[in-house]
Amino acid sequence: MENEEILEETAEIKKALAAIMFGRNVFIHGRPGTGKSTFIRQIIKYFESEKRNIIKLAPTGVSALNIGGQTLHSFFQIDPKNIFEREDEDYIRKSLKKKWQKIDAIIIDEISMVRADLFDAVNEKLKDILESPLTFAGIQLIVIGDLNQLSPVVKKRNSLQDERFCENYKTPYIFGSLCFEKLNFQHIIFKKVFRQKNETFVKHLDSLISADKNHFFSALTFFNKQVVQERPQDAICLCARRKSAALINQEELDKIQNPLETVYASFEEPKDWTTSSNPDEDKTPAPIKLELKIGAKVMTLVNSKDDNYYNGTIGTILDFEKNSYGEITRIKIQTQDNNIIYVERYTWFKMKLNQYGKQVEDKKRFFTQFPLQLAWATTIHKAQGMTFNKTYVDLGFGAFSSGQTYVALSRVREIEGLFLKHPLYPKDILTDDLVEDFYSNLKNKLS
């Protein structure tokens, strides 16, 4: 994955920067590869340079770590089972009010996955604790994402909260929330695609999610030319389901005759993971139990401090460096670009709000592991936000989430780097009619 820190200032990006500096609530839209992630980093740097407190939030733990922030549930202390529960303890209310009063702005990444009821719950909690009649207590709000990508999760049957959602909301997306219109967002669409240079590729990607279906089937024909009989060895397989990715990685690892090396992550609370069942690893930034061999294909999960590698760099393990106790200290990897990199253990810290209203690392809450995962395959969900040279898309029994196929197809820079296990059918392109209507109305307003 290439370093995209230097972002060309298009007319839309300049307009977004001006609106944010002016104090407007801003909703940044943009299809994959339009520089949204880099823009987030620029906005954070701007607020920090101005000595203003911006709170960085995201819907999932991993996406929050990627921007150095927290999940909405964690920051606002919202119980997932009862998201509208009020805080009754007076001392907690006073403590939260003292800190939240110092917030200048809130930025929420991956807004497509934020449920409408959670968005309303955040609004209500801010108004309640800060004793304000204003939406989001008058705090500047910046949300970023593409509603055509991965959607909010509504299980419908698994909890009282989901049942209440289905009774009170027409759509799980943010624009279905009760407070959305009151925020008076300035909507800005990032149009210039930096990831793909091939205009035909970009046009057909857009045709898959456009409300205008005239070119939909020609787009399917375009992508179905990429069907191959076997997975290219240098392509990472993007799977719709976690079990499929895990099975491919295990099968490929087992083929390698070199000795197996197992590295366990460490947490703030010591635990013997060799005798414990692993928790949901979707909530951790790297595998808790990392099994590796010389010759294994791996992917880095962070940007290195020296810019030697980036989140999504793929390579092959050449050697393990060990200390006198036999513990692995560094891993030597040859990247697909034939560069040699050395990867050491990395520590992710959870964030907290200090007494000055600033998000800082909580040194008592950490996760340490080599920032690697096996890279013969990964899930489409984990690949969102990444760019690869070559991908092999395996939807298995088909896509099951709105935007899933769209995300998978848009991970590569060139169409020559995209391969499909099976032809795509209309049923594989899951979109939401309300999202289509939202964007159609938005584009009419902006035109």
C-alpha positions as CSV (number, residue, x, y, z in Angstrom):
1,M,0.0,0.0,0.0
2,E,1.4,3.3,-1.0
3,N,1.9,6.3,1.3
4,E,-0.9,8.8,0.5
5,E,0.0,11.5,3.0
6,I,0.5,14.1,0.3
7,L,-3.1,14.8,-0.8
8,E,-3.8,16.9,-3.9
9,E,-6.0,19.8,-2.9
10,T,-8.9,19.5,-5.3
11,A,-11.7,22.1,-5.3
12,E,-13.8,19.8,-3.1
13,I,-11.0,19.3,-0.5
14,K,-10.4,23.1,-0.4
15,K,-14.1,23.6,0.2
16,A,-14.2,21.0,3.0
17,L,-11.2,22.6,4.7
18,A,-12.8,26.0,4.5
19,A,-16.1,24.8,5.9
20,I,-14.4,23.0,8.8
21,M,-12.2,26.0,9.6
22,F,-15.4,28.1,9.6
23,G,-17.0,25.8,12.2
24,R,-19.6,24.2,10.1
25,N,-20.9,20.6,10.6
26,V,-19.5,18.8,7.6
27,F,-20.4,15.4,6.0
28,I,-17.5,14.2,3.7
29,H,-18.6,11.7,1.1
30,G,-16.5,9.9,-1.5
31,R,-16.1,6.6,-3.1
32,P,-13.1,4.4,-2.3
33,G,-9.7,5.9,-3.1
34,T,-10.7,9.6,-3.0
35,G,-8.4,10.5,-0.1
36,K,-10.8,10.4,2.8
37,S,-8.4,8.7,5.2
38,T,-5.6,11.1,4.4
39,F,-8.0,14.0,4.8
40,I,-8.9,12.8,8.3
41,R,-5.2,12.9,9.3
42,Q,-4.9,16.5,7.9
43,I,-7.9,17.7,9.9
44,I,-6.6,16.1,13.1
45,K,-3.2,17.9,12.5
46,Y,-5.0,21.2,11.9
47,F,-7.0,21.0,15.2
48,E,-3.9,20.0,17.1
49,S,-1.9,22.9,15.6
50,E,-4.6,25.2,16.7
51,K,-4.5,23.8,20.3
52,R,-8.2,22.8,19.9
53,N,-9.6,19.5,21.2
54,I,-10.9,17.2,18.5
55,I,-12.4,13.8,19.5
56,K,-11.6,11.0,17.1
57,L,-14.3,8.3,17.0
58,A,-15.3,5.3,14.8
59,P,-17.9,2.5,15.0
60,T,-15.5,-0.4,15.5
61,G,-12.4,-1.0,17.7
62,V,-10.1,-1.6,14.8
63,S,-11.3,1.5,12.8
64,A,-11.0,3.6,15.9
65,L,-7.4,2.4,16.4
66,N,-6.6,3.4,12.8
67,I,-7.3,7.0,13.6
68,G,-6.0,7.0,17.1
69,G,-9.4,7.3,18.6
70,Q,-12.2,5.4,20.5
71,T,-15.4,3.7,19.6
72,L,-18.6,5.7,20.0
73,H,-19.8,3.2,22.6
74,S,-16.6,3.4,24.6
75,F,-16.2,7.2,24.6
76,F,-19.8,8.0,25.4
77,Q,-20.1,5.1,27.9
78,I,-23.1,3.7,26.1
79,D,-24.4,0.3,26.9
80,P,-25.0,-1.6,23.6
81,K,-28.0,-3.3,25.2
82,N,-29.6,-0.1,26.3
83,I,-28.2,2.8,24.3
84,F,-30.6,5.4,25.6
85,E,-30.0,4.7,29.3
86,R,-29.4,7.9,31.2
87,E,-26.5,8.3,33.6
88,D,-27.9,8.7,37.2
89,E,-24.7,8.8,39.3
90,D,-24.2,12.5,40.1
91,Y,-20.4,12.2,40.4
92,I,-20.1,10.5,37.0
93,R,-22.3,13.2,35.4
94,K,-20.1,16.0,36.9
95,S,-16.9,14.3,35.8
96,L,-18.2,13.8,32.2
97,K,-19.5,17.4,32.0
98,K,-16.2,18.8,33.2
99,K,-14.3,16.9,30.4
100,W,-16.9,17.2,27.6
101,Q,-17.2,21.0,28.0
102,K,-13.7,21.3,26.6
103,I,-14.5,19.4,23.4
104,D,-14.2,21.7,20.3
105,A,-15.1,19.2,17.6
106,I,-15.9,15.5,17.0
107,I,-14.8,13.6,14.0
108,I,-16.5,10.2,13.1
109,D,-14.8,7.9,10.5
110,E,-16.5,5.0,8.7
111,I,-19.9,6.7,9.2
112,S,-21.6,4.1,6.9
113,M,-21.4,1.6,9.7
114,V,-22.8,3.9,12.4
115,R,-26.4,2.9,13.2
116,A,-29.1,5.6,13.2
117,D,-30.2,4.8,16.8
118,L,-26.6,4.9,18.1
119,F,-26.2,8.3,16.4
120,D,-29.4,9.5,18.2
121,A,-28.2,8.1,21.5
122,V,-24.9,10.0,21.2
123,N,-26.9,13.2,20.6
124,E,-29.1,12.6,23.6
125,K,-26.2,11.8,25.9
126,L,-24.3,15.0,24.9
127,K,-27.4,17.1,25.4
128,D,-28.2,15.4,28.7
129,I,-24.7,15.6,30.3
130,L,-23.9,19.1,29.0
131,E,-27.4,20.3,29.7
132,S,-27.8,21.8,26.3
133,P,-30.9,22.1,24.1
134,L,-28.7,22.2,20.9
135,T,-28.2,19.1,18.7
136,F,-24.9,17.4,19.7
137,A,-24.8,20.2,22.4
138,G,-23.6,22.6,19.7
139,I,-20.3,20.8,19.2
140,Q,-18.9,20.9,15.7
141,L,-19.3,17.6,14.0
142,I,-17.3,16.1,11.1
143,V,-18.4,12.8,9.7
144,I,-16.6,10.9,6.9
145,G,-17.5,7.9,4.9
146,D,-19.2,6.4,1.9
147,L,-22.8,5.1,2.5
148,N,-22.3,2.7,-0.5
149,Q,-19.7,0.8,1.5
150,L,-20.2,-1.5,4.5
151,S,-23.5,-1.0,6.2
152,P,-24.6,-0.9,9.9
153,V,-25.4,-4.2,11.4
154,V,-29.0,-5.0,12.5
155,K,-29.6,-8.5,13.7
156,K,-33.3,-8.0,14.2
157,R,-33.9,-10.9,16.5
158,N,-30.9,-11.1,18.9
159,S,-31.7,-8.3,21.4
160,L,-34.3,-6.0,22.7
161,Q,-32.3,-3.1,21.3
162,D,-32.5,-4.5,17.8
163,E,-36.2,-5.0,18.2
164,R,-36.7,-1.4,19.3
165,F,-34.7,-0.3,16.3
166,C,-36.8,-2.2,13.9
167,E,-39.9,-0.6,15.4
168,N,-38.7,3.0,15.3
169,Y,-36.4,3.4,12.3
170,K,-37.0,3.0,8.6
171,T,-33.3,2.6,7.8
172,P,-30.2,1.8,9.9
173,Y,-28.1,4.5,8.1
174,I,-27.2,7.8,9.8
175,F,-29.6,9.8,7.6
176,G,-32.5,7.8,9.2
177,S,-31.6,9.2,12.7
178,L,-34.0,11.7,14.3
179,C,-31.3,14.3,14.7
180,F,-29.7,14.1,11.3
181,E,-31.6,17.0,9.6
182,K,-31.2,19.2,12.7
183,L,-27.4,19.2,12.3
184,N,-27.6,21.1,9.0
185,F,-24.6,19.3,7.5
186,Q,-22.7,20.9,4.7
187,H,-22.3,17.9,2.3
188,I,-19.2,17.7,0.2
189,I,-18.4,14.9,-2.2
190,F,-14.8,14.0,-2.9
191,K,-14.9,13.2,-6.6
192,K,-11.3,12.8,-7.7
193,V,-10.1,9.2,-7.5
194,F,-6.5,8.8,-6.5
195,R,-6.4,5.0,-6.2
196,Q,-7.4,4.1,-9.7
197,K,-6.2,6.0,-12.8
198,N,-8.1,3.9,-15.3
199,E,-11.2,5.9,-16.1
200,T,-13.0,2.8,-17.6
201,F,-12.4,0.9,-14.3
202,V,-13.7,3.8,-12.3
203,K,-16.8,4.2,-14.5
204,H,-17.8,0.6,-14.2
205,L,-17.3,0.7,-10.4
206,D,-19.6,3.7,-10.2
207,S,-22.2,1.9,-12.5
208,L,-22.5,-0.9,-9.8
209,I,-23.9,1.6,-7.2
210,S,-25.5,4.3,-9.4
211,A,-29.2,4.8,-9.3
212,D,-29.0,4.9,-13.1
213,K,-29.0,1.2,-14.0
214,N,-28.5,1.7,-17.7
215,H,-24.8,0.6,-17.5
216,F,-25.2,-1.9,-14.7
217,F,-25.0,-5.1,-16.8
218,S,-22.2,-3.8,-19.0
219,A,-20.3,-3.2,-15.7
220,L,-21.0,-6.9,-14.7
221,T,-19.6,-8.0,-18.1
222,F,-16.5,-5.8,-17.6
223,F,-15.7,-7.4,-14.2
224,N,-16.6,-10.9,-15.2
225,K,-13.8,-10.9,-17.7
226,Q,-11.5,-11.1,-14.6
227,V,-12.7,-14.6,-13.7
228,V,-9.8,-17.1,-13.5
229,Q,-9.6,-20.8,-12.8
230,E,-7.0,-20.6,-10.1
231,R,-6.0,-18.0,-7.5
232,P,-2.8,-16.2,-8.5
233,Q,-0.1,-16.9,-6.0
234,D,0.8,-13.3,-5.6
235,A,-2.9,-12.1,-5.0
236,I,-4.5,-11.8,-1.6
237,C,-7.9,-13.6,-1.5
238,L,-10.7,-11.3,-0.3
239,C,-13.4,-13.5,1.3
240,A,-17.0,-12.6,2.2
241,R,-16.8,-14.8,5.3
242,R,-14.2,-15.1,8.1
243,K,-14.2,-18.9,8.1
244,S,-13.3,-19.0,4.4
245,A,-10.3,-16.7,4.9
246,A,-9.1,-18.6,8.0
247,L,-9.3,-21.9,6.1
248,I,-7.3,-20.7,3.1
249,N,-4.6,-19.2,5.4
250,Q,-4.3,-22.4,7.5
251,E,-4.2,-24.7,4.4
252,E,-1.4,-22.6,2.8
253,L,0.6,-22.4,6.1
254,D,0.3,-26.2,6.5
255,K,2.0,-26.7,3.1
256,I,5.2,-25.0,4.3
257,Q,7.6,-27.6,5.8
258,N,9.5,-25.1,8.0
259,P,9.1,-25.1,11.8
260,L,6.0,-23.3,13.2
261,E,6.6,-20.3,15.4
262,T,3.7,-19.1,17.6
263,V,3.6,-15.7,19.2
264,Y,0.9,-14.6,21.7
265,A,-0.2,-11.1,22.2
266,S,0.1,-9.4,25.6
267,F,-2.6,-7.3,27.3
268,E,-2.7,-5.1,30.3
269,E,-4.0,-8.1,32.2
270,P,-1.6,-11.1,31.9
271,K,-3.3,-14.2,30.6
272,D,-2.0,-17.5,29.4
273,W,-3.6,-17.7,25.9
274,T,-2.0,-21.1,25.3
275,T,-4.6,-22.7,27.7
276,S,-7.5,-20.2,27.0
277,S,-10.1,-20.0,24.3
278,N,-9.5,-16.9,22.1
279,P,-12.0,-14.1,22.3
280,D,-13.5,-12.4,19.2
281,E,-10.3,-11.4,17.3
282,D,-12.3,-8.9,15.2
283,K,-12.0,-6.7,18.3
284,T,-8.2,-6.8,18.3
285,P,-5.9,-5.0,15.9
286,A,-3.7,-8.1,15.2
287,P,-4.2,-11.8,15.9
288,I,-3.9,-12.8,19.6
289,K,-2.3,-16.1,18.5
290,L,0.0,-15.5,15.6
291,E,1.3,-18.6,13.9
292,L,4.1,-18.1,11.4
293,K,6.7,-19.9,9.4
294,I,9.7,-18.9,7.2
295,G,8.1,-18.7,3.8
296,A,4.7,-17.6,5.1
297,K,2.9,-14.8,3.3
298,V,2.0,-12.0,5.6
299,M,0.6,-8.5,5.6
300,T,1.6,-5.5,7.9
301,L,-1.2,-3.9,9.9
302,V,0.3,-0.5,10.7
303,N,2.4,2.2,9.1
304,S,6.0,2.0,10.1
305,K,7.7,5.0,11.8
306,D,10.4,5.0,9.1
307,D,7.9,4.7,6.2
308,N,9.5,1.3,5.3
309,Y,6.0,-0.3,5.1
310,Y,2.4,0.7,5.4
311,N,-0.9,-0.8,6.6
312,G,-1.5,-3.4,3.9
313,T,2.1,-4.1,2.7
314,I,2.4,-7.8,1.7
315,G,5.5,-9.9,1.7
316,T,7.1,-13.2,2.6
317,I,8.9,-14.1,5.8
318,L,12.6,-14.7,5.2
319,D,13.9,-15.1,8.8
320,F,13.2,-14.7,12.5
321,E,15.7,-12.9,14.8
322,K,15.6,-14.3,18.3
323,N,17.2,-13.3,21.7
324,S,19.1,-15.6,24.0
325,Y,15.8,-16.9,25.4
326,G,14.6,-18.0,22.0
327,E,12.0,-15.3,21.8
328,I,11.4,-13.7,18.4
329,T,12.5,-10.0,18.5
330,R,12.3,-9.1,14.8
331,I,10.9,-10.6,11.6
332,K,12.7,-10.2,8.3
333,I,10.3,-9.9,5.4
334,Q,10.7,-9.5,1.6
335,T,7.9,-7.4,0.2
336,Q,6.2,-7.9,-3.1
337,D,8.2,-4.9,-4.4
338,N,11.4,-6.9,-3.4
339,N,12.3,-4.6,-0.5
340,I,13.6,-6.0,2.7
341,I,11.8,-4.8,5.9
342,Y,12.1,-5.7,9.5
343,V,9.0,-5.8,11.7
344,E,9.1,-5.6,15.5
345,R,6.5,-5.9,18.1
346,Y,4.0,-3.0,18.2
347,T,1.9,-1.7,21.0
348,W,-1.5,-0.3,20.5
349,F,-2.9,1.8,23.3
350,K,-6.6,2.5,24.0
351,M,-7.4,6.1,24.3
352,K,-9.0,8.1,27.1
353,L,-10.1,11.7,27.7
354,N,-7.8,13.6,30.1
355,Q,-8.9,16.5,32.4
356,Y,-8.1,19.0,29.6
357,G,-10.6,17.4,27.2
358,K,-7.9,15.9,25.0
359,Q,-7.7,12.3,23.8
360,V,-4.5,10.7,25.1
361,E,-3.1,7.2,25.3
362,D,-4.1,5.1,28.3
363,K,-0.8,3.5,29.2
364,K,-2.6,1.0,31.4
365,R,-4.7,-0.4,28.6
366,F,-2.7,-1.8,25.7
367,F,-2.3,-4.6,23.2
368,T,1.2,-5.7,22.1
369,Q,1.8,-8.0,19.1
370,F,3.8,-8.2,15.9
371,P,1.6,-6.1,13.5
372,L,1.1,-8.9,11.1
373,Q,-1.5,-11.4,9.9
374,L,-1.3,-14.2,7.3
375,A,-2.0,-12.8,3.9
376,W,-3.0,-15.5,1.6
377,A,-6.6,-14.4,2.5
378,T,-8.5,-11.8,4.6
379,T,-12.1,-10.7,4.9
380,I,-13.6,-7.9,2.8
381,H,-14.5,-6.2,6.1
382,K,-10.9,-6.1,7.2
383,A,-9.7,-4.9,3.8
384,Q,-11.9,-1.8,3.8
385,G,-9.6,1.2,3.6
386,M,-6.7,-0.8,2.2
387,T,-5.1,-0.8,-1.3
388,F,-3.5,-3.9,-2.8
389,N,-1.6,-4.7,-6.0
390,K,-3.5,-7.9,-6.7
391,T,-6.7,-9.3,-5.2
392,Y,-8.7,-12.5,-5.8
393,V,-12.3,-12.1,-4.8
394,D,-14.1,-15.1,-3.4
395,L,-17.7,-14.4,-2.3
396,G,-18.4,-18.0,-1.4
397,F,-22.1,-18.4,-1.3
398,G,-22.5,-14.8,-2.3
399,A,-22.4,-11.4,-0.7
400,F,-24.5,-10.9,2.5
401,S,-24.0,-7.2,3.3
402,S,-24.8,-4.1,1.4
403,G,-21.6,-2.6,-0.2
404,Q,-19.6,-5.8,0.4
405,T,-18.9,-6.6,-3.3
406,Y,-18.3,-2.9,-4.1
407,V,-15.6,-2.7,-1.4
408,A,-13.9,-5.9,-2.6
409,L,-13.7,-4.8,-6.3
410,S,-12.3,-1.4,-5.4
411,R,-9.2,-2.5,-3.4
412,V,-6.8,-2.5,-6.4
413,R,-5.4,0.3,-8.4
414,E,-5.6,-1.4,-11.8
415,I,-8.2,-3.8,-13.3
416,E,-5.3,-6.1,-14.3
417,G,-4.7,-6.7,-10.6
418,L,-8.3,-7.9,-10.0
419,F,-9.3,-11.6,-10.2
420,L,-12.6,-13.3,-9.5
421,K,-13.2,-16.9,-8.4
422,H,-16.8,-16.8,-9.7
423,P,-18.7,-14.6,-12.1
424,L,-20.7,-11.8,-10.5
425,Y,-24.5,-11.9,-10.7
426,P,-26.9,-9.0,-10.0
427,K,-27.7,-10.6,-6.6
428,D,-24.1,-10.2,-5.6
429,I,-24.3,-6.4,-5.9
430,L,-26.2,-5.6,-2.7
431,T,-27.3,-2.0,-2.5
432,D,-29.8,-0.1,-0.5
433,D,-32.7,1.7,-2.3
434,L,-32.8,4.4,0.5
435,V,-29.0,5.0,0.1
436,E,-29.5,5.4,-3.7
437,D,-32.4,7.9,-3.1
438,F,-30.3,9.8,-0.5
439,Y,-27.4,10.2,-2.9
440,S,-29.7,11.0,-5.9
441,N,-31.4,13.8,-3.9
442,L,-28.1,15.0,-2.5
443,K,-26.5,15.3,-6.0
444,N,-29.6,17.2,-7.2
445,K,-29.2,19.7,-4.3
446,L,-25.5,20.2,-5.0
447,S,-25.8,20.6,-8.7
